[in-house]
């Protein structure tokens, strides 16, 4: 198949003035009138900057909007997380994409099920939406679904890039890392993010359970904490090389499984023998440097001849995302 030719820079779509230009055509104006009749309010109308098709930015009554009936099932965990996060941000900044229902009884959103449910749980009266006149977009928009959960690599790289940006700002560099806990979400993302920067094929999901047991947000300024994390990431990458050698040795013995790396990491993990915390309690933090040092020593002494095919049958779950 022929490769698509890349468009020349700034050669496609509309200029800012063209996006905001002329009055909308009659069908779009009629849709705006319908929004008003439904108790909503059109905030703006414009042409999209690439395809030049008309879009209405509108505030719609929350009860008038539903997810399209052919979407995936609601993820309770995702909806709950959004309902927790939106009030912390203090703003609703991500409009739904919406269209008029074929029967005229309100609006459908093909990509905003979880945002809609979160706002409903928060008791919101209205929700902002990019209202598209063409009903066929409801089917095409699934290819642009913005609610797909980020992979571990994406989250980790975003966290470490944010941290670097904050560390480069004089007003933020001295603030304790722990003050940015909400923005970073998980301390392990910062450490793994440093590893992904060095090796985009790094299998972070294999090490996440260990790093989570050791990692915590630092009380030091974010610029100082990054230096400490860099040392941990260097040791983690060294460990990964040793684990890769173990996996290679197992494959040379004829053992084949997508779970070989998690299997090796689990075998050399000294924390797996630690006492499990009581229900509702979190396990005490282990020392990162000491834990990684023990794992590296165990990886170097790993004996593949002692592993039997039936040993691999005890591991399960989805294969590592990387």
Secondary structure, DSSP 8 states (H G I E B T S, - for coil): --------TT-SS--HHHHT-S---HHHHHHHHHHHHTT-EEEEEEE-TTT--EEEEEEEEGGGEEE-TTS----HHHHHHHHHHHHHHTS----EEEEE-TTSSSEEESS-HHHHHHHHHTT-SEEEEEEES-TTHHHHGGGG-TTS---HHHHHHHHHHHHHHHHTSHHHHTSBGGGGHHHH--HHHHHHHHHHHH-TT--HHHHHHHHHHH----SSBHHHHHHHHHHHHHHHHHHHHHHHHHHHHHHHTT---TTHHHHHHHHH-GGGGS----TT-------HHHHHHHHHHHHHT--GGG--HHHHTT--SS----
